[in-house]
């Protein structure tokens, strides 16, 4: 089978929305929805009155009507909540998930894939961060219920995922390892999920989606190809210029005079060695130009994964004012992306696009009260009593210290969870009607947008990106 040359990146929470993935897939490429925080996004879409009725249409198609009804009863606000009212609290996702949390995760992932697949026969994938372990199992099952075509997993070593996918196709109970910090007892922790127990009905036999792990080295590519218990269908080979979270440099500790991680010769990926593994692969990270697509294919790749160009197109979920600002400044090539070594609570380097009035502004960052109320990037740790606890380096300093956290780890940490919700127009309302601020991420070659948008254009479509890359 001839593979598509372009995989659209699974950017951020709600940026790679179903509208974007549907547009890309309908053009014969691989459209991808982001699987990050879809439970929260569904809840907030419903609280906003579900503009366009898309969530309600997807919930009507969900094969478990009782689940859809419970979600609607809990979150849907006819006409939408008042702009001055905060969004309702949603339970955080931990190791021991409630039935409601599992139902919301399953239904939200189903809905995003279902909507992305409407009206065409193209390929739709979903992107997950392996670093966000707790929601992963029910999320993956929800996407598979909607017949997702491909599962893409990065930000870690997702060696267990093929086995989990195989189990979920048969409706079997599955488990995933949970990393735990400060563990002294040698205990291993697992996340568990049983579709039949959660849905209280016999489970369906589901088609198996393709699995494409994101790798940043030949070693990791080889491990994924040879060590997984289950099939790996291809690789996405990502360099350090890609947007969002990046793999840390092989040589740790070195920073540039500007404070960015320094990537060197050991971080250059041997494409001939990747090609020799024998799996189809796509290259990611500064491949958003036609010549780079041609170069990738000349090196043996099936094509490229492109994020930044799609992130600012009309169909993406990013706020329109942020898109307009970035497109306008890309026309004169004045924007430079900063690889922040400390911003993300995960410890991974994180690409930040400096924009006034966002958390990239140091003064705005210092004014924000530190709070962790969404919890997707929390880490599990073993408490002094041997029980499992949760902490986030972006939470309030005293609270983090009481959880055996090292105060040095909190320096410069930003609440990505709340910032990414603000990026897509779902900022939480705080005291005195203050709203959480956005934090925009994209790849190093953000200036390439000007080649798609043109000097006089203020917006462009996903189809314009595809036409440009294939030109």
C-alpha positions as CSV (number, residue, x, y, z in Angstrom):
1,X,0.0,0.0,0.0
2,X,1.3,3.5,-0.9
3,X,1.5,5.4,2.4
4,X,0.6,9.1,2.7
5,X,3.5,11.5,2.5
6,X,2.2,13.8,5.2
7,X,1.2,13.1,8.8
8,X,-0.4,16.1,10.4
9,X,1.0,16.7,13.9
10,X,-1.0,16.0,17.1
11,X,-0.3,19.4,18.6
12,X,-1.3,20.3,22.2
13,X,-4.6,19.9,23.9
14,X,-7.4,20.7,21.5
15,X,-5.1,22.3,18.8
16,X,-5.2,19.3,16.6
17,X,-9.0,19.2,16.8
18,X,-11.3,17.0,14.9
19,X,-12.0,19.7,12.3
20,X,-8.3,19.9,11.4
21,X,-7.8,16.1,11.3
22,X,-10.9,15.7,9.1
23,X,-9.7,18.3,6.6
24,X,-6.3,16.6,6.3
25,X,-7.6,13.1,6.1
26,X,-10.1,14.1,3.4
27,X,-7.2,15.4,1.3
28,X,-5.6,11.9,1.4
29,X,-3.0,12.5,4.1
30,X,-3.0,11.3,7.7
31,X,-5.1,13.6,9.9
32,X,-4.4,13.4,13.6
33,X,-6.4,14.5,16.7
34,X,-4.6,15.2,19.9
35,X,-5.6,12.8,22.7
36,X,-4.4,15.1,25.5
37,X,-7.1,16.2,28.0
38,X,-10.0,15.3,25.8
39,X,-12.1,14.5,28.9
40,X,-11.6,18.1,30.1
41,X,-12.2,19.6,26.6
42,X,-15.5,17.7,26.2
43,X,-16.7,18.8,29.6
44,X,-15.9,22.4,28.8
45,X,-17.4,22.3,25.3
46,X,-20.6,21.1,26.9
47,X,-20.5,23.8,29.6
48,X,-20.1,26.4,26.8
49,X,-23.4,25.1,25.4
50,X,-21.8,22.8,22.7
51,X,-21.7,25.4,19.9
52,X,-22.7,23.7,16.6
53,X,-24.0,20.6,18.5
54,X,-21.0,18.5,17.6
55,X,-20.5,16.9,21.1
56,X,-24.1,16.0,21.3
57,X,-24.0,14.5,17.8
58,X,-21.0,12.4,18.7
59,X,-22.6,11.3,22.1
60,X,-25.7,10.3,20.2
61,X,-23.5,8.0,18.1
62,X,-21.7,6.6,21.2
63,X,-22.6,2.9,21.5
64,X,-23.4,3.2,25.2
65,X,-26.4,5.5,25.6
66,X,-26.5,5.4,29.4
67,X,-22.9,6.8,29.5
68,X,-23.9,9.6,27.1
69,X,-26.9,10.5,29.2
70,X,-24.9,10.7,32.4
71,X,-22.2,13.0,30.8
72,X,-24.9,15.3,29.3
73,X,-26.7,15.5,32.7
74,X,-23.5,16.5,34.5
75,X,-21.9,18.9,32.1
76,X,-24.2,20.3,29.4
77,X,-25.4,23.9,30.0
78,X,-28.1,25.0,27.4
79,X,-27.0,28.3,25.9
80,X,-23.6,28.1,27.7
81,X,-22.4,29.2,31.0
82,X,-21.9,32.9,31.8
83,X,-18.4,34.1,30.6
84,X,-17.8,35.4,34.1
85,X,-18.4,32.1,35.8
86,X,-15.6,29.6,36.2
87,X,-15.7,26.2,34.6
88,X,-16.9,23.4,36.9
89,X,-14.2,21.3,38.5
90,X,-13.6,17.9,36.9
91,X,-12.0,15.1,38.8
92,X,-8.3,14.6,38.3
93,X,-7.2,11.4,36.7
94,X,-5.1,9.2,39.0
95,X,-4.2,5.6,39.4
96,X,-7.5,4.7,40.9
97,X,-10.0,6.2,38.5
98,X,-13.7,6.4,39.3
99,X,-16.3,5.0,36.8
100,X,-17.3,8.5,35.9
101,X,-13.7,9.4,35.0
102,X,-13.4,6.3,32.8
103,X,-16.7,6.9,31.1
104,X,-15.8,10.5,30.3
105,X,-12.4,9.5,29.0
106,X,-13.8,6.8,26.8
107,X,-16.7,9.0,25.4
108,X,-14.5,12.0,24.8
109,X,-11.9,10.1,22.8
110,X,-14.6,8.4,20.9
111,X,-16.2,11.7,20.1
112,X,-13.1,13.4,18.8
113,X,-12.2,10.4,16.5
114,X,-15.9,10.0,15.4
115,X,-16.1,13.6,14.3
116,X,-12.8,13.5,12.6
117,X,-13.9,10.5,10.5
118,X,-17.2,11.9,9.3
119,X,-17.8,12.3,5.6
120,X,-14.7,10.8,4.1
121,X,-12.7,7.5,3.9
122,X,-9.3,9.0,4.8
123,X,-6.9,8.0,7.6
124,X,-7.4,9.4,11.0
125,X,-5.0,8.9,13.9
126,X,-4.8,10.0,17.5
127,X,-1.7,11.3,19.3
128,X,-1.0,10.5,23.0
129,X,1.9,11.5,25.3
130,X,3.2,8.4,27.1
131,X,4.3,10.7,29.9
132,X,0.6,11.2,30.7
133,X,0.0,7.6,31.8
134,X,-3.1,7.7,33.9
135,X,-5.8,8.5,31.3
136,X,-4.1,6.5,28.5
137,X,-5.9,3.1,28.8
138,X,-9.6,4.2,28.7
139,X,-8.7,7.0,26.3
140,X,-7.2,4.5,23.9
141,X,-10.2,2.3,24.1
142,X,-12.6,5.2,23.4
143,X,-10.6,6.1,20.2
144,X,-10.7,2.4,19.1
145,X,-14.4,2.3,19.6
146,X,-14.6,5.0,17.0
147,X,-12.4,2.9,14.7
148,X,-9.3,5.1,14.9
149,X,-6.9,4.1,12.1
150,X,-3.6,4.9,13.7
151,X,-2.3,5.5,17.3
152,X,0.8,7.7,17.7
153,X,2.6,7.8,21.0
154,X,5.5,10.0,22.0
155,X,7.2,11.6,25.1
156,X,8.5,8.3,26.5
157,X,9.2,4.7,25.6
158,X,5.8,3.3,24.7
159,X,7.0,-0.3,24.5
160,X,3.8,-1.7,26.2
161,X,1.4,0.0,23.8
162,X,1.2,-2.7,21.0
163,X,0.3,-5.4,23.6
164,X,-2.3,-3.1,25.1
165,X,-3.8,-2.4,21.6
166,X,-4.0,-6.1,20.9
167,X,-5.8,-6.7,24.2
168,X,-8.3,-3.9,23.7
169,X,-9.2,-5.2,20.2
170,X,-10.6,-8.3,22.1
171,X,-12.1,-6.3,24.9
172,X,-9.7,-7.8,27.5
173,X,-8.4,-6.2,30.7
174,X,-5.1,-4.4,30.1
175,X,-2.5,-2.8,32.3
176,X,0.3,-0.2,31.9
177,X,3.3,0.4,34.1
178,X,3.2,3.6,36.2
179,X,6.6,5.2,37.0
180,X,6.9,6.3,40.6
181,X,9.5,8.6,42.1
182,X,11.2,8.1,45.5
183,X,10.1,4.5,45.7
184,X,12.3,2.7,48.2
185,X,10.4,-0.5,48.7
186,X,10.9,-2.0,45.3
187,X,7.2,-2.1,44.6
188,X,6.0,-1.9,41.0
189,X,2.8,0.0,40.2
190,X,0.3,-0.7,37.4
191,X,-2.6,1.1,35.9
192,X,-5.5,-1.2,35.1
193,X,-8.5,-1.0,32.8
194,X,-11.2,-3.5,32.0
195,X,-13.7,-2.3,29.4
196,X,-16.4,-4.8,30.4
197,X,-16.3,-3.7,34.0
198,X,-16.5,0.0,33.2
199,X,-19.2,-0.2,30.6
200,X,-21.1,-3.1,32.3
201,X,-21.9,-4.7,28.9
202,X,-20.2,-7.3,26.7
203,X,-17.4,-5.6,24.9
204,X,-17.0,-5.3,21.1
205,X,-14.4,-6.9,18.9
206,X,-12.6,-4.0,17.4
207,X,-10.3,-3.5,14.4
208,X,-6.6,-3.0,15.3
209,X,-5.3,0.5,14.5
210,X,-1.8,0.9,13.2
211,X,0.8,1.9,15.8
212,X,3.4,4.6,15.1
213,X,5.7,5.4,18.1
214,X,7.6,8.7,18.0
215,X,11.3,8.1,18.5
216,X,14.3,10.5,18.8
217,X,17.2,8.1,18.3
218,X,18.2,5.0,16.4
219,X,18.5,3.1,19.7
220,X,14.9,3.9,20.6
221,X,13.7,3.1,17.1
222,X,15.5,-0.3,17.3
223,X,14.0,-1.1,20.7
224,X,10.5,-0.3,19.5
225,X,10.9,-2.4,16.4
226,X,12.4,-5.4,18.1
227,X,11.3,-5.5,21.7
228,X,7.6,-4.7,21.6
229,X,5.2,-7.6,22.2
230,X,2.9,-6.7,19.3
231,X,3.2,-5.1,15.9
232,X,4.8,-1.8,15.2
233,X,3.6,-0.4,11.9
234,X,6.0,2.5,11.4
235,X,8.1,5.1,13.1
236,X,7.9,8.9,13.4
237,X,11.5,10.1,13.9
238,X,11.5,13.4,15.6
239,X,14.4,15.9,15.9
240,X,14.8,18.6,18.6
241,X,13.4,21.4,16.4
242,X,9.8,20.1,16.6
243,X,7.3,22.0,18.6
244,X,5.9,21.0,22.1
245,X,8.0,18.7,24.2
246,X,11.4,17.6,22.9
247,X,13.6,14.8,23.9
248,X,16.5,16.1,26.1
249,X,20.0,16.3,24.6
250,X,22.2,13.2,24.9
251,X,24.8,15.3,26.7
252,X,22.9,16.7,29.6
253,X,23.5,19.9,31.5
254,X,24.9,22.2,28.8
255,X,22.9,25.4,28.2
256,X,23.4,28.1,25.6
257,X,24.1,31.7,26.7
258,X,20.3,32.2,26.2
259,X,19.5,29.4,28.5
260,X,18.4,26.8,25.9
261,X,19.5,23.1,25.9
262,X,22.4,22.5,23.6
263,X,22.0,19.7,21.0
264,X,25.1,18.3,19.4
265,X,26.4,15.6,17.1
266,X,25.1,12.8,19.3
267,X,21.6,14.1,18.7
268,X,21.8,13.8,15.0
269,X,19.8,10.8,13.9
270,X,21.4,8.3,11.5
271,X,18.7,8.0,8.9
272,X,20.4,5.2,7.0
273,X,20.4,3.2,10.3
274,X,16.7,3.9,10.8
275,X,15.9,2.9,7.2
276,X,17.8,-0.4,7.8
277,X,15.3,-1.3,10.5
278,X,12.9,-2.0,7.7
279,X,9.8,-0.1,8.9
280,X,8.2,2.8,7.1
281,X,9.2,6.1,8.8
282,X,8.3,9.7,8.7
283,X,10.6,12.6,9.7
284,X,9.5,15.3,12.1
285,X,11.0,18.6,13.2
286,X,11.6,21.4,10.7
287,X,10.2,19.5,7.7
288,X,7.6,22.0,6.8
289,X,8.8,22.9,3.3
290,X,8.5,21.1,-0.1
291,X,12.3,20.7,-0.4
292,X,12.5,19.1,3.0
293,X,9.7,16.6,2.1
294,X,11.7,15.7,-1.0
295,X,14.9,15.3,1.0
296,X,13.1,13.1,3.5
297,X,11.9,10.8,0.8
298,X,15.3,10.7,-0.8
299,X,16.6,9.5,2.6
300,X,14.2,6.6,2.5
301,X,11.4,8.1,4.5
302,X,7.7,7.6,3.6
303,X,7.2,11.3,4.2
304,X,7.1,13.8,7.0
305,X,5.1,14.8,10.0
306,X,4.3,18.5,10.1
307,X,2.8,20.4,13.0
308,X,3.5,24.1,13.1
309,X,2.1,24.9,9.6
310,X,-1.2,23.2,10.6
311,X,-1.3,24.7,14.1
312,X,-2.1,28.1,12.8
313,X,-4.5,27.2,10.0
314,X,-8.2,28.0,10.1
315,X,-9.3,24.5,11.2
316,X,-7.0,24.2,14.2
317,X,-8.4,24.7,17.7
318,X,-5.9,27.5,18.6
319,X,-7.5,30.9,19.4
320,X,-8.1,33.1,16.4
321,X,-6.4,36.1,17.9
322,X,-3.2,34.0,18.6
323,X,-3.2,32.7,15.0
324,X,-3.6,36.2,13.6
325,X,-0.7,37.5,15.8
326,X,1.7,34.8,14.8
327,X,0.8,34.9,11.1
328,X,1.3,38.7,11.0
329,X,4.7,38.6,12.6
330,X,5.8,35.6,10.5
331,X,5.4,37.8,7.4
332,X,8.5,39.8,8.5
333,X,10.3,36.9,10.1
334,X,10.7,38.5,13.5
335,X,9.6,35.6,15.7
336,X,12.1,33.2,17.3
337,X,11.1,30.1,19.2
338,X,12.7,29.6,22.6
339,X,13.5,26.1,23.8
340,X,12.7,26.4,27.5
341,X,14.7,23.9,29.5
342,X,12.6,24.3,32.7
343,X,9.0,25.4,31.7
344,X,7.4,22.0,31.6
345,X,6.7,20.2,34.9
346,X,7.7,16.9,33.0
347,X,11.3,17.9,32.9
348,X,11.3,17.7,29.1
349,X,12.5,20.8,27.1
350,X,9.5,22.7,25.8
351,X,9.3,25.0,22.8
352,X,7.8,28.4,23.6
353,X,6.8,31.1,21.2
354,X,7.3,34.5,23.0
355,X,4.1,36.5,22.7
356,X,3.2,39.6,24.9
357,X,0.4,38.9,27.3
358,X,1.1,35.2,27.6
359,X,3.0,33.2,30.1
360,X,6.1,33.6,28.0
361,X,6.2,37.1,29.5
362,X,8.2,36.9,32.7
363,X,6.1,39.6,34.5
364,X,2.9,37.8,33.6
365,X,4.3,34.5,34.8
366,X,5.3,35.9,38.2
367,X,1.8,37.4,38.7
368,X,0.1,34.1,38.3
369,X,-0.8,32.3,41.6
370,X,0.6,28.8,41.4
371,X,-2.1,26.2,41.5
372,X,-2.5,22.6,40.2
373,X,-6.1,21.9,39.7
374,X,-6.1,19.9,36.4
375,X,-3.2,17.5,37.1
376,X,-2.4,15.9,33.8
377,X,1.4,16.4,34.2
378,X,1.6,15.4,37.9
379,X,4.1,12.7,38.8
380,X,3.5,9.8,41.2
381,X,5.7,9.5,44.2
382,X,6.0,7.2,47.1
383,X,5.1,8.9,50.4
384,X,7.0,8.3,53.6
385,X,4.1,6.0,54.7
386,X,4.6,3.9,51.6
387,X,1.4,5.0,49.9
388,X,1.2,6.7,46.5
389,X,1.0,10.4,46.3
390,X,0.9,13.0,43.5
391,X,2.8,16.3,43.0
392,X,3.5,18.8,40.3
393,X,6.6,21.1,40.1
394,X,4.3,23.9,38.9
395,X,2.1,23.8,42.0
396,X,2.3,26.0,45.1
397,X,5.8,25.8,46.5
398,X,4.9,24.9,50.1
399,X,2.6,22.2,49.0
400,X,5.3,20.7,46.6
401,X,7.8,20.8,49.5
402,X,5.4,19.0,51.8
403,X,5.2,16.2,49.2
404,X,9.0,15.6,49.4
405,X,9.6,17.6,46.3
406,X,12.9,19.4,45.8
407,X,12.4,23.1,45.7
408,X,15.0,23.4,42.9
409,X,12.6,21.6,40.6
410,X,10.0,24.3,40.8
411,X,12.2,27.1,39.3
412,X,10.6,28.5,36.2
413,X,7.9,25.8,36.0
414,X,4.7,26.8,34.3
415,X,1.2,25.3,34.5
416,X,1.0,23.9,31.0
417,X,-2.4,22.3,31.7
418,X,-4.2,25.6,32.3
419,X,-2.2,27.5,29.7
420,X,-3.1,25.0,27.0
421,X,-6.7,25.3,27.8
422,X,-6.3,29.1,27.5
423,X,-4.7,28.5,24.1
424,X,-8.0,27.1,22.8
425,X,-10.4,29.6,24.3
426,X,-11.2,27.6,27.5
427,X,-9.3,29.6,30.1
428,X,-10.4,29.0,33.7
429,X,-11.8,32.1,35.4
430,X,-10.1,32.9,38.7
431,X,-10.8,35.5,41.4
432,X,-11.6,39.1,40.4
433,X,-12.5,37.8,37.0
434,X,-8.9,37.1,36.1
435,X,-8.3,34.4,33.5
436,X,-5.6,31.9,33.0
437,X,-3.1,33.0,30.3
438,X,-2.0,31.0,27.2
439,X,1.4,29.7,26.4
440,X,2.0,29.1,22.7
441,X,4.3,26.3,21.4
442,X,5.5,25.6,17.9
443,X,8.5,24.4,16.0
444,X,11.6,26.3,15.2
445,X,10.7,27.0,11.6
446,X,7.6,29.0,12.5
447,X,8.6,31.6,9.8
448,X,7.7,29.0,7.1
449,X,4.1,30.1,7.7
450,X,4.7,33.1,5.5
451,X,5.1,30.8,2.5
452,X,1.6,29.4,3.0
453,X,-0.2,32.5,4.2
454,X,1.4,34.9,1.7
455,X,2.3,38.5,2.4
456,X,-1.3,39.8,2.2
457,X,-3.2,36.9,3.8
458,X,-4.3,36.8,7.4
459,X,-5.4,33.1,7.4
460,X,-5.1,29.9,5.5
461,X,-6.6,26.4,5.4
462,X,-5.2,23.0,6.0
463,X,-5.6,22.2,2.3
464,X,-3.3,25.2,1.6
465,X,-0.6,23.5,3.8
466,X,-0.9,20.2,1.9
467,X,-0.9,21.8,-1.5
468,X,2.2,23.8,-0.5
469,X,4.1,20.8,0.9
470,X,3.3,18.7,-2.2
471,X,4.1,21.5,-4.7
